[in-house]
Amino acid sequence: MAEPCGTAHDPPDHINLEEMTQNAHKLLQEAILKSNNLPRDLSRKLYASHRHFRNATDQLSNNTIVLSNYLINHDYPKQTKFKNGEIENNLEKLMDINNDELDKVKLKIEKVKNGDKHTNEQIFNKPIVNPVKTFRRNNTFSLLPDSNTVMPQLNFKDKIDNTYSLWKPIITYKPNNIQPLQFQLEVDDDGNGIGYTHPYQIELDLYEPPKHFMEEDDQPLEFPPPIESTQFTYVDTMEKLQNLLNALNLVNEIAVDLEHHSYYSYQGYTCLVQISIQNQDFVIDALKLREHLHLLNESFTNPKKLKVFHGACNDIRWLQRDFGVYVVGMFDTYEASLVLNFKGKKLLDLLKRFCNVETDKRYQTADWQVRPLPSEMILYARMDTHYLIYIWREMKKLLLRDPSRMNLRQVFENSKRICLYKYMKPEFRQCSYLELYNRSNKILNSRQLAAFKLLFKWRDNQARSADRSVEYIMNNTILFKLSEELPSDTETALRCCQGATPTLKNHLVMILPILISCRDLPLEPTLYHTPASIMSALEHVEQENQSETLHAFSSDVTNQEEPLTILAPYVPTAETIASIASTLAQNIYRRGFLPPYERYKYYRNLLRKEYFGKLLNYIQDQSSDQPAQSNKEDAACKVNSEPFLQLKMNNSTTNDNGEGPSCSGIRKQQANVTEN
């Protein structure tokens, strides 16, 4: 193994922080890419049945544990070591260590910014004028919260509205219209407002792609020149914007993409708009020209001009929210990749397939509000649209191979449907916290869940008022940790908030009363736990399953004609499903919330009951009295039981592994019943 950079053999002056960080990031990307290619879920279970695969994965897991313990031993000698097989505990330890490391990095950056020469010489080895921005430029994949971050939205002429009111379209002039501009409030069945009509609803409903876009090209499009030799304009003045608008009036195909920022804003805002036409690239500074970009509507709503996007679902909404810009006449290359059934549907996959161009996606989550933009980030932004028109032409050739040309029309219809999307402000409902809770693997008791609900609401309120993302105010890891620990003092709460932003740490005095009040709640309110009536019903069903199964075991096992391995899993009957629905309607919805795992156990027991009934009926009808085949029957019964059965029976009918009754167990039950 190569020695890490900065060991005793290398003097500190030779450390190149930027190079070391970039190399580490590339290695991390390669590791993630390779790990994503490993089999998962059912495929992994299939592979795990092979000895060589198990040995390889076990060795890889052991190497990872050993290396991780070696890396943390220097800075965290008292930290509990990682252990094989303890995935959840290892993940929690890893998150704690990462949070501590981020705190250390931020502390050192603050020291440099405050003029600590000793830290400056040892850590960075050179003066840094703006360490926060320099760190972001060199390592743009990292988002470090900075208390002194400039908020561009404060300079916007349009006021940011994070209240619960409905969002109203900001468009004031409607070019290329069939129907004049008008807004109509849409209401639900109860008469409550849910939004406004789409300003270009009529135009999109009547849109038909021009004939030359639906036919083969008379002349093939030349491959685009290299991006380095293509004319480029960074649009940050009204004069340059007007030149861009004039250029758009002369072409019929426009490639478009957006770069967005949402960490330091509740709703987010568009930072860049990239536009490419033949042999020209433009990047618009959307922060500087925000109030003037509505002029793009002249070309973007022109049905004779084709706008080419890749994955436009969010871009369409962001254009409406920030600039009042709408799109009529779009071709989404992502939708085309779906119709063509491509294996790789990302833009980097299409660039590799059609243009043989490799692209670096590490700037995808970069901080695009940084000004001035580094040349690497501008180059990345241009790459998103530079080849897009050529890709659309190549995809059109493939779509036109369908004689009916329905594939191409389907892509245009799907793209039109996306153009009809409307921006809606983030909605908060009383049950919003359950969406996050159900997606997690956490199991919280009544006190913890009450704290989780209140903190979730507090986080959303703070994010709206401060115009920051909810992740900036309090990330999900800290949210769950505070809810689980329920700290009663500031010191314990600070330990739960490792890696948190200063905003959260400064507001602990507001959070502690919430947590302390939840500690005094009763442990079993019916609102959060399964009601007693439902638990008794579940126990009754479990007992009924076992009694019916034991009764079936007493049947004679004879006249077996076919091997048990051909028996297919049994599907529950309509009567059983109707009974379940009736029970749930009478108990769950009337009494309170039933956790997802309890619902899963209920349906699992139902499937076991039905499968046992079918299996034992088959044994009763088809089996023969052949004691010599006992071992074969046991093996066949085990093969069929393993995927479905984990039912815990009493000792007389459960095998040693607890995997359900074996055929020999069935015979024992038969013998006991016969003797009685």
C-alpha positions in Angstrom: 0.0 0.0 0.0 1.3 3.4 -0.9 2.1 5.8 1.9 -0.4 8.6 2.4 0.6 12.1 1.5 2.1 14.0 4.4 3.8 11.2 6.3 7.1 11.5 8.2 9.0 11.0 5.0 7.6 14.2 3.4 8.2 17.6 4.9 5.0 19.7 5.5 6.1 22.2 2.8 5.6 19.5 0.1 1.9 19.1 0.8 -0.4 20.2 -2.0 -3.8 20.5 -0.4 -5.6 21.0 -3.7 -4.0 18.1 -5.5 -4.4 15.8 -2.5 -8.1 16.7 -2.1 -8.9 16.2 -5.8 -7.1 12.9 -6.0 -9.0 11.7 -2.9 -12.2 12.8 -4.5 -11.5 10.9 -7.7 -10.7 7.7 -5.8 -13.9 8.1 -3.8 -15.9 8.5 -7.0 -14.4 5.3 -8.4 -15.1 3.4 -5.2 -18.8 4.6 -5.2 -19.2 3.7 -8.9 -17.8 0.2 -8.3 -19.9 -0.3 -5.2 -23.0 0.7 -7.1 -22.3 -2.1 -9.6 -22.5 -4.8 -6.9 -25.6 -6.9 -6.9 -28.4 -5.9 -4.6 -31.5 -7.2 -3.0 -32.6 -10.5 -4.6 -29.6 -10.6 -6.9 -27.3 -10.4 -4.0 -29.1 -13.3 -2.3 -28.6 -15.3 -5.4 -24.9 -14.5 -5.6 -24.5 -15.1 -1.9 -25.3 -18.8 -2.4 -22.0 -19.2 -4.2 -19.0 -19.8 -1.9 -16.5 -17.8 -4.0 -18.7 -14.7 -3.9 -19.2 -15.0 -0.1 -15.5 -15.3 0.4 -14.7 -12.3 -1.7 -17.3 -10.1 -0.1 -16.4 -11.2 3.4 -12.7 -10.4 2.7 -13.6 -7.0 1.2 -15.8 -6.2 4.3 -13.0 -7.2 6.6 -10.4 -5.1 4.7 -12.7 -2.1 4.9 -13.2 -2.5 8.6 -9.4 -2.9 9.3 -8.5 0.1 7.1 -11.2 2.3 8.7 -10.1 1.4 12.2 -6.5 2.2 11.1 -7.5 5.6 9.8 -9.5 6.7 12.9 -7.0 5.3 15.4 -4.7 8.4 15.2 -7.3 11.1 15.9 -9.8 9.0 17.8 -7.9 6.5 19.9 -10.8 6.2 22.4 -13.4 5.8 19.7 -15.1 2.4 19.7 -13.8 0.5 16.7 -15.9 -0.6 13.7 -17.0 -4.2 13.8 -18.0 -6.6 11.1 -21.8 -7.2 10.8 -22.8 -4.1 12.8 -23.9 -2.0 9.8 -26.2 0.5 11.7 -23.7 1.0 14.5 -20.8 1.5 12.1 -22.8 4.1 10.1 -23.6 6.1 13.2 -19.9 6.1 14.3 -18.9 7.1 10.8 -21.4 10.0 10.7 -20.1 11.2 14.1 -16.5 11.1 12.9 -17.4 13.0 9.7 -19.2 15.7 11.6 -16.2 16.1 13.9 -13.9 16.4 11.0 -16.1 19.0 9.4 -16.1 21.0 12.6 -12.3 20.9 12.7 -12.0 22.0 9.1 -14.3 24.9 9.7 -12.5 25.9 12.9 -9.2 26.0 11.1 -10.7 28.0 8.2 -12.1 30.5 10.8 -8.6 30.8 12.3 -7.0 31.5 9.0 -9.7 34.1 8.2 -9.0 35.8 11.6 -5.3 36.1 10.9 -3.9 33.1 12.8 -0.4 33.0 11.1 0.6 29.7 12.9 -2.4 27.9 11.5 -1.9 29.6 8.1 1.6 28.3 7.8 1.0 24.8 9.0 -2.3 24.0 7.3 -2.3 25.9 4.0 1.4 26.9 3.6 0.5 30.1 1.8 -1.6 33.2 2.5 -5.3 32.9 1.6 -7.3 36.1 0.9 -10.8 34.4 1.1 -10.3 30.9 2.5 -14.0 30.0 2.4 -14.3 30.7 -1.3 -10.9 29.2 -2.1 -12.0 26.0 -0.3 -15.2 25.9 -2.3 -13.4 26.4 -5.6 -10.8 23.8 -5.0 -13.3 21.3 -3.5 -16.7 22.3 -4.9 -18.2 18.9 -4.0 -18.2 20.0 -0.3 -20.8 22.3 1.2 -19.4 24.0 4.3 -21.8 26.3 6.0 -20.4 29.8 6.4 -21.9 32.3 8.8 -20.7 35.2 6.5 -22.1 33.8 3.3 -23.6 36.5 1.1 -27.2 35.9 0.2 -27.8 37.0 -3.4 -31.6 36.9 -2.9 -31.3 40.0 -0.7 -30.4 41.9 -3.9 -33.4 40.6 -5.9 -35.9 43.2 -6.9 -38.7 40.7 -6.5 -39.5 39.9 -2.9 -38.9 36.3 -1.8 -42.2 35.0 -0.3 -41.8 31.8 1.8 -45.3 32.1 3.4 -48.0 29.5 3.0 -49.9 31.6 0.4 -50.4 30.3 -3.1 -47.7 31.1 -5.7 -49.0 33.3 -8.5 -47.3 33.4 -11.9 -45.1 36.5 -12.2 -45.4 36.8 -16.0 -46.7 40.2 -17.1 -46.4 40.0 -20.9 -47.4 37.0 -23.0 -45.7 36.9 -26.4 -46.7 34.3 -29.1 -50.1 34.1 -27.6 -53.3 32.6 -28.9 -55.3 33.6 -25.8 -54.5 36.9 -24.0 -52.8 36.6 -20.6 -55.2 35.9 -17.8 -55.0 34.1 -14.4 -57.8 31.9 -13.0 -57.8 30.4 -9.6 -58.1 26.7 -9.4 -60.0 25.2 -6.5 -60.6 21.7 -5.1 -63.9 20.0 -4.3 -64.1 21.9 -1.0 -63.6 25.3 -2.7 -60.1 25.8 -1.4 -57.6 27.4 -3.8 -54.9 25.1 -5.0 -53.2 27.2 -7.6 -53.5 29.2 -10.8 -54.0 28.1 -14.4 -51.0 27.7 -16.7 -50.6 30.9 -18.8 -49.8 28.9 -21.9 -52.3 26.1 -21.4 -54.2 26.8 -24.7 -51.0 27.3 -26.7 -49.6 24.0 -25.4 -52.9 22.1 -26.0 -52.9 23.2 -29.6 -49.2 22.7 -30.2 -48.1 20.5 -33.1 -44.4 20.1 -33.9 -43.4 21.7 -37.2 -43.2 19.3 -40.1 -39.4 19.5 -40.6 -38.9 18.4 -36.9 -41.0 15.2 -37.6 -39.2 14.2 -40.8 -35.7 13.1 -41.6 -33.1 15.8 -42.1 -32.2 16.8 -45.7 -28.6 17.2 -44.7 -27.0 15.6 -41.6 -25.8 18.0 -38.9 -22.1 18.3 -38.7 -20.4 17.1 -35.5 -19.9 20.1 -33.1 -16.4 21.5 -32.9 -14.4 21.0 -29.7 -15.7 23.1 -26.8 -12.3 24.9 -26.6 -12.6 26.2 -30.1 -16.3 27.2 -30.0 -17.3 30.9 -29.7 -18.3 31.6 -26.1 -20.0 34.6 -24.4 -20.5 35.1 -20.7 -23.7 37.2 -20.5 -23.7 39.5 -17.5 -24.8 42.8 -19.1 -27.9 44.1 -20.9 -25.9 44.6 -24.1 -24.7 41.0 -24.2 -28.2 39.8 -23.3 -29.6 41.7 -26.3 -27.0 40.2 -28.6 -28.1 36.8 -27.4 -31.7 37.5 -28.0 -30.8 38.6 -31.6 -28.9 35.4 -32.1 -31.9 33.3 -30.9 -34.2 35.0 -33.4 -32.0 33.6 -36.3 -32.1 29.9 -35.3 -34.7 27.2 -35.0 -33.0 24.9 -32.5 -31.9 26.0 -29.0 -30.2 23.9 -26.3 -31.0 25.0 -22.8 -30.0 24.0 -19.3 -30.0 25.6 -15.8 -27.8 25.5 -12.7 -29.6 25.9 -9.4 -28.8 26.5 -5.8 -31.0 25.5 -2.9 -28.8 25.1 0.2 -28.8 28.8 1.3 -32.4 29.4 0.2 -35.8 27.8 1.2 -37.2 27.7 -2.3 -33.9 27.9 -4.2 -33.0 30.2 -7.1 -31.4 29.8 -10.5 -27.8 30.9 -10.8 -27.0 30.2 -14.4 -28.8 29.7 -17.7 -26.8 27.9 -20.4 -27.9 28.3 -24.0 -26.2 26.8 -27.1 -27.0 27.3 -30.7 -24.9 26.1 -33.7 -21.3 26.9 -33.1 -22.0 29.3 -30.2 -22.3 28.8 -26.4 -23.8 31.3 -24.0 -23.8 31.3 -20.1 -26.1 33.8 -18.5 -25.4 35.1 -15.0 -29.0 34.7 -13.8 -28.2 36.3 -10.4 -27.2 39.6 -12.1 -29.8 39.7 -14.9 -32.6 38.1 -13.0 -35.2 40.8 -13.6 -34.5 40.9 -17.4 -34.5 37.3 -18.3 -38.3 37.4 -19.0 -37.2 38.6 -22.4 -36.3 34.9 -23.2 -40.1 34.3 -23.6 -39.9 35.7 -27.2 -37.9 32.6 -28.3 -38.9 30.1 -25.6 -42.6 30.4 -26.3 -42.2 30.5 -30.1 -43.7 27.2 -31.4 -41.6 27.3 -34.5 -38.4 27.1 -32.5 -37.4 23.8 -30.8 -36.0 24.0 -27.3 -33.9 21.0 -26.4 -33.6 20.0 -22.7 -32.3 17.0 -20.8 -34.5 16.1 -17.8 -36.5 19.3 -17.9 -39.0 18.6 -15.0 -37.3 20.9 -12.6 -35.9 23.4 -15.2 -39.5 24.2 -16.4 -40.6 25.0 -12.9 -37.5 27.1 -12.0 -37.9 29.2 -15.2 -41.5 30.0 -14.2 -40.6 30.8 -10.6 -37.6 33.0 -11.1 -38.1 34.7 -14.5 -41.7 34.1 -15.5 -40.4 32.2 -18.6 -42.4 29.4 -20.2 -41.6 26.9 -22.9 -43.7 26.0 -25.9 -42.2 23.4 -28.3 -39.7 21.2 -26.4 -37.8 18.0 -27.0 -36.5 16.3 -23.8 -33.7 13.9 -24.6 -34.3 12.1 -21.3 -37.8 11.3 -22.4 -36.4 10.1 -25.7 -34.0 7.8 -23.9 -37.0 6.3 -22.1 -38.8 5.6 -25.4 -35.7 4.2 -26.9 -35.2 2.1 -23.8 -31.6 3.1 -23.3 -29.8 1.5 -20.4 -28.0 4.7 -19.6 -30.3 7.7 -19.5 -28.2 10.4 -17.9 -26.6 13.1 -20.0 -23.2 11.8 -19.5 -24.4 8.4 -20.9 -25.8 10.2 -24.0 -22.5 12.2 -24.4 -20.6 8.9 -24.3 -22.9 7.1 -26.7 -23.4 9.8 -29.4 -20.3 12.0 -29.1 -17.7 9.8 -27.4 -17.1 12.5 -24.9 -16.3 11.9 -21.2 -17.6 14.5 -18.8 -16.8 15.1 -15.1 -20.0 15.4 -13.0 -18.3 16.4 -9.8 -19.5 20.0 -10.2 -23.1 18.9 -10.4 -23.7 19.8 -6.7 -21.3 22.7 -6.7 -22.0 26.1 -5.2 -23.1 27.9 -8.3 -23.7 31.2 -6.5 -20.0 31.8 -6.1 -18.7 34.8 -8.1 -16.6 35.0 -10.0 -17.1 31.5 -11.3 -13.9 29.4 -11.8 -13.1 28.5 -15.4 -13.6 24.8 -14.6 -17.2 25.4 -13.5 -17.9 27.5 -16.6 -16.5 24.7 -18.8 -18.8 22.2 -17.0 -21.8 24.4 -17.5 -21.1 24.7 -21.2 -20.7 21.0 -21.6 -24.4 20.5 -20.6 -25.7 22.2 -23.7 -22.7 22.2 -26.2 -23.6 18.8 -27.8 -27.3 18.7 -27.0 -28.6 19.8 -30.4 -26.4 17.1 -32.1 -27.7 14.5 -29.7 -31.3 15.5 -30.5 -30.7 15.0 -34.2 -29.1 11.6 -33.6 -32.0 10.5 -31.4 -34.5 11.6 -34.0 -32.9 9.2 -36.5 -33.4 6.4 -34.1 -36.9 7.4 -33.3 -37.8 7.6 -37.0 -36.9 4.0 -37.6 -40.4 3.2 -36.4 -42.5 3.2 -39.6 -45.5 4.8 -37.9 -43.3 7.5 -36.4 -45.3 7.1 -33.2 -42.1 7.0 -31.1 -41.1 10.5 -32.1 -44.6 11.8 -31.6 -44.7 10.1 -28.2 -41.5 12.0 -27.1 -43.0 15.3 -28.2 -46.2 14.5 -26.3 -44.3 13.6 -23.2 -42.2 16.8 -23.5 -45.4 18.8 -23.9 -46.8 17.3 -20.8 -43.7 18.5 -18.9 -44.1 22.0 -20.3 -47.5 22.1 -18.6 -45.9 21.6 -15.2 -46.6 24.5 -12.8 -44.4 25.7 -10.0 -45.9 25.3 -6.6 -44.4 26.5 -3.3 -43.2 23.8 -0.9 -46.3 22.6 1.0 -46.3 21.9 4.7 -49.0 19.6 6.1 -49.6 18.3 9.6 -48.6 14.8 8.5 -45.6 15.9 6.5 -43.2 14.5 9.2 -44.6 11.0 8.6 -43.3 11.0 5.1 -39.7 11.4 6.3 -40.3 9.0 9.3 -41.7 6.3 7.1 -38.8 6.5 4.6 -36.3 6.0 7.5 -35.5 2.7 9.3 -36.1 4.3 12.7 -38.6 3.1 15.3 -39.5 5.9 17.7 -41.7 5.6 20.8 -44.5 8.0 21.5 -42.2 10.6 23.2 -39.6 10.5 20.5 -42.2 10.7 17.7 -43.8 13.7 19.4 -40.4 15.4 19.6 -39.7 14.5 16.0 -43.0 16.1 14.9 -42.4 19.3 16.8 -38.8 19.6 15.7 -39.9 19.0 12.1 -42.4 21.8 12.3 -39.9 24.1 14.1 -37.3 23.4 11.4 -39.7 24.3 8.6 -40.7 27.6 10.3 -37.1 28.6 10.9 -36.1 27.8 7.3 -39.0 29.9 5.9 -38.2 32.9 8.1 -34.5 32.8 7.5 -34.8 31.8 3.8 -32.5 28.8 4.2 -33.0 25.2 3.3 -34.4 22.9 6.0 -31.1 20.8 5.7 -29.1 24.0 6.5 -31.2 24.7 9.6 -31.1 21.0 10.8 -30.2 18.0 8.8 -32.1 14.8 9.0 -29.3 13.0 11.0 -29.4 15.6 13.8 -33.2 15.7 13.7 -33.5 12.0 14.4 -30.6 12.1 16.9 -32.3 14.8 19.0 -35.6 13.0 18.8 -34.1 9.7 19.9 -31.8 11.1 22.7 -34.3 13.7 24.0 -31.5 15.6 25.8 -32.5 17.7 28.9 -29.4 20.0 29.0 -27.4 22.1 26.7 -24.2 19.9 26.9 -26.0 16.8 25.8 -27.9 18.6 23.1 -24.6 20.0 21.7 -23.2 16.4 21.5 -26.2 15.5 19.4 -25.6 18.5 17.1 -22.0 17.7 16.0 -21.5 19.2 12.6 -24.5 21.5 12.9 -24.5 25.1 11.6 -24.2 28.0 13.9 -27.9 28.8 13.4 -28.9 25.6 15.1 -26.4 25.9 17.9 -27.6 29.4 18.6 -31.2 28.3 18.8 -30.7 25.4 21.2 -32.4 27.5 23.9 -35.6 27.3 21.8 -35.3 23.6 21.1 -34.6 22.4 24.7 -38.0 23.2 26.1 -39.6 21.2 23.2 -37.5 18.2 24.0 -38.0 18.5 27.8 -41.8 18.7 27.4 -41.8 15.6 25.3 -39.9 13.6 28.0 -43.0 14.0 30.2 -45.5 12.6 27.7 -47.1 9.2 28.4 -45.3 6.3 26.7 -48.3 4.7 25.0 -50.7 7.2 23.5 -53.0 5.5 20.9 -52.1 8.1 18.4 -48.6 6.8 17.9 -48.8 3.1 19.0 -50.9 0.3 17.8 -54.2 0.3 19.7 -54.8 -2.5 22.1 -57.9 -3.6 20.1 -55.7 -4.1 17.0 -53.0 -5.9 19.0 -55.7 -8.3 20.3 -57.0 -8.8 16.8 -53.5 -9.6 15.6 -53.0 -12.1 18.4 -56.3 -13.7 17.5 -55.4 -14.0 13.9 -52.0 -15.5 14.9 -53.7 -18.1 17.1 -56.2 -18.9 14.4 -53.3 -19.4 11.9 -51.6 -21.8 14.3 -54.7 -23.8 15.2 -55.7 -24.2 11.6 -52.2 -25.2 10.6 -52.0 -27.8 13.4 -55.3 -29.2 12.4 -54.1 -29.6 8.9 -51.0 -31.4 10.1 -53.2 -34.2 11.4 -54.1 -35.2 7.8 -52.7 -38.3 6.4 -49.7 -37.8 4.1 -50.3 -40.3 1.3 -50.4 -40.8 -2.4 -47.7 -38.4 -3.4 -47.4 -38.4 -7.2 -45.3 -35.3 -8.0 -42.4 -33.6 -6.2 -43.2 -30.7 -4.0 -40.7 -28.4 -5.7 -43.2 -27.7 -8.5 -45.7 -26.2 -6.0 -46.3 -22.5 -6.7 -46.9 -19.9 -3.9 -50.6 -19.4 -3.2 -52.3 -16.1 -3.6 -54.7 -14.9 -0.8 -58.4 -15.3 -1.7 -60.7 -12.4 -2.2 -62.7 -13.3 0.9 -59.5 -13.1 3.1 -58.5 -9.7 1.6 -62.1 -8.4 2.2 -61.9 -9.6 5.9 -58.5 -7.8 6.3 -60.0 -4.6 4.9 -63.0 -4.8 7.2 -60.8 -5.3 10.3 -58.4 -2.5 9.3 -61.4 -0.1 8.6 -63.0 -0.9 12.0 -59.8 -0.6 14.1 -56.9 1.2 12.5 -58.6 4.2 10.9 -61.0 4.6 13.8 -58.5 4.3 16.6 -55.2 5.8 15.3 -52.0 5.3 13.3 -50.7 1.7 12.7 -46.9 1.7 12.0 -45.8 0.3 8.7 -44.0 -2.7 10.3 -47.1 -3.8 12.1 -49.0 -3.7 8.9 -46.3 -5.8 7.3 -46.4 -8.4 10.1 -50.2 -8.6 9.7 -50.1 -9.3 6.0 -47.1 -11.6 6.4 -49.1 -13.8 8.8 -52.0 -13.7 6.3 -49.7 -15.0 3.5 -48.3 -17.7 5.8 -51.8 -18.9 6.6 -52.8 -19.1 3.0 -49.6 -20.8 1.9 -49.8 -23.4 4.7 -53.3 -24.2 3.8 -52.5 -24.7 0.1 -49.3 -26.7 0.9 -50.9 -29.1 3.3 -54.0 -29.6 1.1 -51.6 -30.5 -1.7 -49.7 -32.9 0.6 -53.0 -34.5 1.7 -54.3 -35.0 -1.8 -51.1 -36.0 -3.6 -48.7 -37.7 -1.2 -48.1 -41.4 -0.7 -47.0 -43.4 2.3 -43.4 -43.9 1.3 -41.2 -43.7 4.5 -38.1 -44.4 2.4 -38.6 -41.0 0.8 -38.7 -39.1 4.1 -35.4 -37.3 3.6 -36.4 -36.2 0.0 -39.8 -35.0 1.3 -38.1 -33.0 4.1 -35.7 -31.4 1.6 -38.5 -30.5 -0.8 -40.6 -29.1 2.0 -37.7 -27.0 3.3 -37.0 -25.6 -0.2 -40.6 -24.5 -0.6 -40.9 -23.1 2.9 -37.7 -21.0 3.1 -38.8 -18.1 0.9 -42.2 -17.7 2.6 -42.2 -19.2 6.2 -40.7 -17.8 9.4 -43.7 -18.9 11.5 -42.8 -19.7 15.1 -44.6 -22.9 16.1 -44.4 -24.9 19.3 -41.5 -27.3 19.7 -43.3 -30.3 18.3 -43.9 -28.7 14.9 -40.8 -26.4 14.5 -37.5 -27.5 13.1 -34.2 -26.6 14.7 -33.7 -23.6 12.6 -37.1 -22.1 13.3 -38.0 -22.1 9.6 -41.4 -23.9 9.9 -42.5 -27.4 10.2 -40.8 -30.2 8.2 -42.5 -33.2 6.7 -41.1 -35.4 9.5 -42.8 -33.0 11.9 -46.0 -33.5 10.0 -45.7 -37.2 10.5 -45.2 -36.8 14.3 -48.4 -34.8 14.5 -50.1 -37.4 12.5 -48.9 -40.2 14.8 -50.0 -38.3 17.9 -53.4 -37.7 16.6 -53.8 -41.3 15.5 -52.7 -42.6 19.0 -55.2 -40.2 20.6 
